[in-house]
Amino acid sequence: MFKALILDQQEKKTIAEIRQIDESQLPEGEVLIAVEYSSLNYKDGLAITGKGRIVSQFPMVPGIDLAGQVIESKDVRYQAGDNVILTGWGVGENHWGGMAEKASLKADWLVPKPQALSSKQAMMIGTAGLTAMLCVQALIDAGIKPESGEVLVTGASGGVGSVAVTLLAQLGYKVAAVTGRVEENGQLLTQLGASRIIARSELQVPARALEKQLWAGAIDTVGSNVLAKVLAQMDYNGAVAACGLAGGFDLPTTVMPFILRGVKLLGVDSVSCAYEKRINAWQRLVELLPESFYQQACREVELEQAIESAEAIINGQVTGRIVIKL
């Protein structure tokens, strides 16, 4: 028997509770893992609270990422004792995820944990950090250099945003960080490397087709009106890496930024990202994230605190990363 956070549904309402379950209840998988840490992402918050259509079947163990040690494996790539990371692939949505003391997973979904990281540090990075690294790499591939100009990060107080601010600053970019809680989070974002802090309200005003050119590049986690505003303010040949929809999945914009300024809108997905791309991103994260990031932008909770933390992340009350100790 082992402990797990189980989501069930009663009268179309999601019920979340901690239960003791048996190993035989785990879904089929090629690798059995003793989970050491998971983390809380915005998608996990939607699943646990039932405020988003994330879970495709019940009962479900949430947790879209995890780090732990292999107990047994039917795949030759992994042996008992290997340390591994899982992010994405629909885990925590349609396959039992990381918020349990054990997980049974497909070998193709795993990557070896870099030796330089502990399991806790790996989850301090987690899906959010992997996504942030993929966004930064997308801007680099689009030709956005530190000397190109200022780079904007929306939702900078969140998991993806806080890692993105840190990575960009470490690479020498001048970073403008957008947050809805300037007084509360401004100091932390400055410590992470932001050169200035911008109130989210400034980007929530409806955008004109084109506005003053302000940003060489941008990483957007919000979508909707905020992304439309950012697109209208991009420099000529600027690029926006879009990876989130915390503000909505609509995009009330025009073609003007694209056809008159050559702006590039780059979609970034970490869920089904190819293995080699994942490995390269994890290596870059190890190289770029300073020790101070783990001390400043992360906090640890027990599994029993995951439900209340899920409510907090949905209500915009979480800064940085929350890791869950199993």
Buried (B, 14 or more C-beta within 10 A) or exposed (E): EBBBBBBBBEEEEBEBEBBEBEEEBBEEBBBBBEBBBBBBBBBBBBBBBBBBEBBEEEBBBBBBBBBBBBBEBEBEEBEEEBBBBBBBBEBBBBBBBBBBBBBBBBBEBBBEBBEEBBBBBBBBBBBBBBBBBBBBBBBBEBEBEEEBBBBBBBBBBBBBBBBBBBBBBBBEBBBBBBBBBBEEBBEBBBBBBBBEBBBBEEBBEEBEEBBEBBBBBBBBBBBBBBBBBBBBBBBEBBBBBBBBBBBEEEBEBBEBBBEEBEBBBBEBEBBEBEEEBBEBBBEBBBEBBEEEBBEBBBEBBEBEBBBEBBBBBBEBEBBBBBBBBB
